[in-house]
Amino acid sequence: MTEPVYLLLADAARLLGTTPDALRKKVKRGHMQAVRDNAGRLLVLVDPSAEAGQMSSRPPVVQAGQVDALASQESILVQSLRDYLETLKAQLAETRQERERDRADHAADLERIETRLLAERVQLQDELQEARAEADHAKADQVRMARDVSVMFDELKALADRHTELHSDRARLQADVERLAAELEQARWPWWRRLIGR
């Protein structure tokens, strides 16, 4: 039984007894499997034993030289696929290395951000403590000022009371002075005037 092989589009069309355009349409519709080689040429998977019923009524004549050519093409295709596989492996390794670098960079960025955030947190805590200390100091100043104002108010009230008392004492002393002056004036009168009372 013949194994399926990948052939160039023209060779596969000739082997299947059809045209390259018709075969290309079959590939596009998904009726045939195909790949592209490194040169971008379309290689169609052909199973001569399975496709025998789809060939034209006259079977293709495969000569010995064509068999050797097909074997050579198959060898070239296998080598191309191996090269392509190695290229994919190299790309995969490079992609993994890039991901590892990106992961390391990302971890370093996260560490820097965390360090900066911790520093900002410490700074904010220090500023908060300073603000609390200032608020406590301001509160103590307010309490002291309120106490001083209260003391000053009491002193002013005492001074006002003292002023009232002094004013009252002054009025009383003024009345005493006027009374004593009147008595002195009356004492200076002659006896006959004191007797008359004028």
C-alpha positions as YAML, in Angstrom:
chain: A
units: angstrom
residues:
- id: 1
  name: MET
  ca: [0.00, 0.00, 0.00]
- id: 2
  name: THR
  ca: [1.37, 3.40, -0.95]
- id: 3
  name: GLU
  ca: [1.81, 5.92, 1.92]
- id: 4
  name: PRO
  ca: [0.43, 9.48, 1.53]
- id: 5
  name: VAL
  ca: [3.04, 12.01, 0.41]
- id: 6
  name: TYR
  ca: [3.17, 15.79, 0.02]
- id: 7
  name: LEU
  ca: [3.59, 16.91, -3.57]
- id: 8
  name: LEU
  ca: [3.84, 20.25, -5.26]
- id: 9
  name: LEU
  ca: [0.50, 21.55, -6.50]
- id: 10
  name: ALA
  ca: [1.29, 20.92, -10.17]
- id: 11
  name: ASP
  ca: [2.67, 17.43, -9.50]
- id: 12
  name: ALA
  ca: [-0.29, 16.52, -7.31]
- id: 13
  name: ALA
  ca: [-2.73, 17.77, -9.96]
- id: 14
  name: ARG
  ca: [-0.95, 15.77, -12.64]
- id: 15
  name: LEU
  ca: [-0.95, 12.64, -10.43]
- id: 16
  name: LEU
  ca: [-4.66, 13.05, -9.63]
- id: 17
  name: GLY
  ca: [-5.55, 13.82, -13.23]
- id: 18
  name: THR
  ca: [-6.93, 17.31, -12.59]
- id: 19
  name: THR
  ca: [-5.84, 20.92, -12.96]
- id: 20
  name: PRO
  ca: [-3.87, 22.92, -10.39]
- id: 21
  name: ASP
  ca: [-6.75, 25.44, -10.06]
- id: 22
  name: ALA
  ca: [-9.29, 22.68, -9.38]
- id: 23
  name: LEU
  ca: [-6.97, 21.14, -6.80]
- id: 24
  name: ARG
  ca: [-6.36, 24.53, -5.19]
- id: 25
  name: LYS
  ca: [-10.14, 24.98, -4.83]
- id: 26
  name: LYS
  ca: [-10.37, 21.57, -3.17]
- id: 27
  name: VAL
  ca: [-7.70, 22.67, -0.67]
- id: 28
  name: LYS
  ca: [-9.56, 25.90, 0.04]
- id: 29
  name: ARG
  ca: [-12.82, 23.98, 0.62]
- id: 30
  name: GLY
  ca: [-11.00, 21.65, 3.01]
- id: 31
  name: HIS
  ca: [-11.40, 18.58, 0.82]
- id: 32
  name: MET
  ca: [-7.63, 18.16, 0.55]
- id: 33
  name: GLN
  ca: [-4.88, 18.70, 3.12]
- id: 34
  name: ALA
  ca: [-1.99, 20.98, 2.24]
- id: 35
  name: VAL
  ca: [0.93, 22.84, 3.80]
- id: 36
  name: ARG
  ca: [3.43, 25.42, 2.63]
- id: 37
  name: ASP
  ca: [7.16, 24.81, 2.51]
- id: 38
  name: ASN
  ca: [9.86, 27.32, 3.51]
- id: 39
  name: ALA
  ca: [9.68, 28.87, 0.04]
- id: 40
  name: GLY
  ca: [5.91, 29.41, 0.41]
- id: 41
  name: ARG
  ca: [4.97, 26.79, -2.18]
- id: 42
  name: LEU
  ca: [1.79, 24.80, -1.65]
- id: 43
  name: LEU
  ca: [2.36, 21.10, -0.94]
- id: 44
  name: VAL
  ca: [-0.71, 18.87, -1.23]
- id: 45
  name: LEU
  ca: [-1.07, 15.64, 0.72]
- id: 46
  name: VAL
  ca: [-1.77, 12.91, -1.81]
- id: 47
  name: ASP
  ca: [-2.70, 9.32, -1.04]
- id: 48
  name: PRO
  ca: [-2.37, 7.52, -4.40]
- id: 49
  name: SER
  ca: [-4.25, 4.46, -3.19]
- id: 50
  name: ALA
  ca: [-7.17, 6.47, -1.73]
- id: 51
  name: GLU
  ca: [-7.34, 8.87, -4.63]
- id: 52
  name: ALA
  ca: [-7.23, 6.17, -7.27]
- id: 53
  name: GLY
  ca: [-11.01, 6.16, -7.59]
- id: 54
  name: GLN
  ca: [-11.01, 9.93, -8.09]
- id: 55
  name: MET
  ca: [-8.49, 9.83, -10.91]
- id: 56
  name: SER
  ca: [-9.42, 9.83, -14.52]
- id: 57
  name: SER
  ca: [-10.32, 6.57, -16.22]
- id: 58
  name: ARG
  ca: [-6.81, 6.09, -17.44]
- id: 59
  name: PRO
  ca: [-4.44, 5.46, -14.55]
- id: 60
  name: PRO
  ca: [-1.31, 7.59, -14.46]
- id: 61
  name: VAL
  ca: [1.86, 5.98, -15.56]
- id: 62
  name: VAL
  ca: [4.55, 6.35, -12.92]
- id: 63
  name: GLN
  ca: [7.97, 5.65, -14.21]
- id: 64
  name: ALA
  ca: [11.02, 4.72, -12.14]
- id: 65
  name: GLY
  ca: [12.52, 8.17, -12.54]
- id: 66
  name: GLN
  ca: [9.34, 9.74, -11.21]
- id: 67
  name: VAL
  ca: [9.44, 7.45, -8.19]
- id: 68
  name: ASP
  ca: [12.97, 8.57, -7.45]
- id: 69
  name: ALA
  ca: [11.93, 12.19, -7.91]
- id: 70
  name: LEU
  ca: [9.00, 11.72, -5.57]
- id: 71
  name: ALA
  ca: [11.28, 10.09, -3.00]
- id: 72
  name: SER
  ca: [13.73, 12.97, -3.36]
- id: 73
  name: GLN
  ca: [10.90, 15.48, -2.94]
- id: 74
  name: GLU
  ca: [9.69, 13.60, 0.09]
- id: 75
  name: SER
  ca: [13.18, 13.67, 1.58]
- id: 76
  name: ILE
  ca: [13.44, 17.39, 0.87]
- id: 77
  name: LEU
  ca: [10.02, 17.95, 2.42]
- id: 78
  name: VAL
  ca: [10.95, 15.96, 5.54]
- id: 79
  name: GLN
  ca: [14.15, 17.97, 5.89]
- id: 80
  name: SER
  ca: [12.20, 21.20, 5.38]
- id: 81
  name: LEU
  ca: [9.74, 20.14, 8.05]
- id: 82
  name: ARG
  ca: [12.59, 19.30, 10.40]
- id: 83
  name: ASP
  ca: [14.18, 22.69, 9.75]
- id: 84
  name: TYR
  ca: [10.83, 24.35, 10.34]
- id: 85
  name: LEU
  ca: [10.46, 22.39, 13.57]
- id: 86
  name: GLU
  ca: [13.89, 23.54, 14.73]
- id: 87
  name: THR
  ca: [12.95, 27.11, 13.86]
- id: 88
  name: LEU
  ca: [9.77, 26.78, 15.90]
- id: 89
  name: LYS
  ca: [11.77, 25.34, 18.81]
- id: 90
  name: ALA
  ca: [14.21, 28.25, 18.64]
- id: 91
  name: GLN
  ca: [11.34, 30.75, 18.52]
- id: 92
  name: LEU
  ca: [9.68, 29.01, 21.46]
- id: 93
  name: ALA
  ca: [12.90, 29.13, 23.47]
- id: 94
  name: GLU
  ca: [13.33, 32.82, 22.61]
- id: 95
  name: THR
  ca: [9.71, 33.52, 23.57]
- id: 96
  name: ARG
  ca: [10.22, 31.74, 26.89]
- id: 97
  name: GLN
  ca: [13.37, 33.76, 27.55]
- id: 98
  name: GLU
  ca: [11.50, 36.98, 26.75]
- id: 99
  name: ARG
  ca: [8.71, 35.94, 29.11]
- id: 100
  name: GLU
  ca: [11.23, 35.19, 31.84]
- id: 101
  name: ARG
  ca: [12.85, 38.60, 31.29]
- id: 102
  name: ASP
  ca: [9.46, 40.29, 31.32]
- id: 103
  name: ARG
  ca: [8.53, 38.38, 34.48]
- id: 104
  name: ALA
  ca: [11.81, 39.41, 36.14]
- id: 105
  name: ASP
  ca: [11.32, 43.03, 35.05]
- id: 106
  name: HIS
  ca: [7.76, 42.92, 36.32]
- id: 107
  name: ALA
  ca: [8.90, 41.50, 39.66]
- id: 108
  name: ALA
  ca: [11.58, 44.20, 39.91]
- id: 109
  name: ASP
  ca: [9.00, 46.90, 39.10]
- id: 110
  name: LEU
  ca: [6.66, 45.51, 41.75]
- id: 111
  name: GLU
  ca: [9.48, 45.49, 44.29]
- id: 112
  name: ARG
  ca: [10.38, 49.09, 43.48]
- id: 113
  name: ILE
  ca: [6.74, 50.14, 43.76]
- id: 114
  name: GLU
  ca: [6.37, 48.29, 47.06]
- id: 115
  name: THR
  ca: [9.54, 49.92, 48.41]
- id: 116
  name: ARG
  ca: [8.33, 53.36, 47.34]
- id: 117
  name: LEU
  ca: [4.90, 52.76, 48.87]
- id: 118
  name: LEU
  ca: [6.46, 51.61, 52.13]
- id: 119
  name: ALA
  ca: [8.66, 54.72, 52.21]
- id: 120
  name: GLU
  ca: [5.64, 56.94, 51.51]
- id: 121
  name: ARG
  ca: [3.70, 55.13, 54.23]
- id: 122
  name: VAL
  ca: [6.48, 55.73, 56.77]
- id: 123
  name: GLN
  ca: [6.66, 59.38, 55.71]
- id: 124
  name: LEU
  ca: [2.89, 59.78, 56.02]
- id: 125
  name: GLN
  ca: [2.96, 58.14, 59.45]
- id: 126
  name: ASP
  ca: [5.68, 60.56, 60.56]
- id: 127
  name: GLU
  ca: [3.72, 63.52, 59.20]
- id: 128
  name: LEU
  ca: [0.59, 62.22, 60.94]
- id: 129
  name: GLN
  ca: [2.44, 61.97, 64.24]
- id: 130
  name: GLU
  ca: [3.79, 65.48, 63.80]
- id: 131
  name: ALA
  ca: [0.31, 66.77, 62.97]
- id: 132
  name: ARG
  ca: [-1.10, 65.03, 66.05]
- id: 133
  name: ALA
  ca: [1.67, 66.50, 68.20]
- id: 134
  name: GLU
  ca: [0.95, 69.95, 66.80]
- id: 135
  name: ALA
  ca: [-2.78, 69.45, 67.38]
- id: 136
  name: ASP
  ca: [-2.12, 68.37, 70.98]
- id: 137
  name: HIS
  ca: [0.16, 71.36, 71.47]
- id: 138
  name: ALA
  ca: [-2.46, 73.69, 69.98]
- id: 139
  name: LYS
  ca: [-5.11, 72.13, 72.22]
- id: 140
  name: ALA
  ca: [-2.91, 72.64, 75.26]
- id: 141
  name: ASP
  ca: [-2.36, 76.26, 74.18]
- id: 142
  name: GLN
  ca: [-6.13, 76.71, 73.82]
- id: 143
  name: VAL
  ca: [-6.72, 75.28, 77.29]
- id: 144
  name: ARG
  ca: [-4.01, 77.52, 78.74]
- id: 145
  name: MET
  ca: [-5.40, 80.56, 76.91]
- id: 146
  name: ALA
  ca: [-8.92, 79.75, 78.12]
- id: 147
  name: ARG
  ca: [-7.61, 79.46, 81.67]
- id: 148
  name: ASP
  ca: [-5.70, 82.76, 81.30]
- id: 149
  name: VAL
  ca: [-8.79, 84.46, 79.88]
- id: 150
  name: SER
  ca: [-10.84, 83.14, 82.78]
- id: 151
  name: VAL
  ca: [-8.25, 84.44, 85.27]
- id: 152
  name: MET
  ca: [-8.16, 87.80, 83.50]
- id: 153
  name: PHE
  ca: [-11.95, 87.94, 83.51]
- id: 154
  name: ASP
  ca: [-11.99, 87.24, 87.24]
- id: 155
  name: GLU
  ca: [-9.37, 89.94, 87.77]
- id: 156
  name: LEU
  ca: [-11.36, 92.41, 85.69]
- id: 157
  name: LYS
  ca: [-14.47, 91.58, 87.63]
- id: 158
  name: ALA
  ca: [-12.59, 92.06, 90.90]
- id: 159
  name: LEU
  ca: [-11.25, 95.37, 89.61]
- id: 160
  name: ALA
  ca: [-14.77, 96.43, 88.60]
- id: 161
  name: ASP
  ca: [-16.07, 95.50, 92.02]
- id: 162
  name: ARG
  ca: [-13.18, 97.36, 93.64]
- id: 163
  name: HIS
  ca: [-13.87, 100.36, 91.43]
- id: 164
  name: THR
  ca: [-17.50, 100.28, 92.50]
- id: 165
  name: GLU
  ca: [-16.47, 100.08, 96.13]
- id: 166
  name: LEU
  ca: [-13.98, 102.92, 95.70]
- id: 167
  name: HIS
  ca: [-16.61, 105.02, 93.97]
- id: 168
  name: SER
  ca: [-19.00, 104.32, 96.83]
- id: 169
  name: ASP
  ca: [-16.28, 105.14, 99.38]
- id: 170
  name: ARG
  ca: [-15.47, 108.33, 97.51]
- id: 171
  name: ALA
  ca: [-19.08, 109.43, 97.56]
- id: 172
  name: ARG
  ca: [-19.30, 108.65, 101.26]
- id: 173
  name: LEU
  ca: [-16.04, 110.49, 101.96]
- id: 174
  name: GLN
  ca: [-17.24, 113.43, 99.88]
- id: 175
  name: ALA
  ca: [-20.42, 113.54, 101.94]
- id: 176
  name: ASP
  ca: [-18.36, 113.35, 105.13]
- id: 177
  name: VAL
  ca: [-16.12, 116.16, 103.91]
- id: 178
  name: GLU
  ca: [-19.06, 118.34, 103.06]
- id: 179
  name: ARG
  ca: [-20.68, 117.61, 106.43]
- id: 180
  name: LEU
  ca: [-17.45, 118.36, 108.31]
- id: 181
  name: ALA
  ca: [-16.97, 121.54, 106.29]
- id: 182
  name: ALA
  ca: [-20.49, 122.63, 107.19]
- id: 183
  name: GLU
  ca: [-19.88, 121.83, 110.85]
- id: 184
  name: LEU
  ca: [-16.59, 123.72, 110.73]
- id: 185
  name: GLU
  ca: [-18.28, 126.70, 109.16]
- id: 186
  name: GLN
  ca: [-20.99, 126.57, 111.78]
- id: 187
  name: ALA
  ca: [-18.36, 126.31, 114.51]
- id: 188
  name: ARG
  ca: [-16.75, 129.50, 113.25]
- id: 189
  name: TRP
  ca: [-19.95, 131.50, 113.66]
- id: 190
  name: PRO
  ca: [-20.14, 133.97, 116.58]
- id: 191
  name: TRP
  ca: [-22.05, 132.81, 119.63]
- id: 192
  name: TRP
  ca: [-24.96, 135.11, 119.03]
- id: 193
  name: ARG
  ca: [-25.30, 133.80, 115.46]
- id: 194
  name: ARG
  ca: [-25.20, 130.20, 116.59]
- id: 195
  name: LEU
  ca: [-27.85, 131.20, 119.16]
- id: 196
  name: ILE
  ca: [-30.07, 132.70, 116.50]
- id: 197
  name: GLY
  ca: [-29.29, 129.87, 114.11]
- id: 198
  name: ARG
  ca: [-28.48, 132.04, 111.09]
...
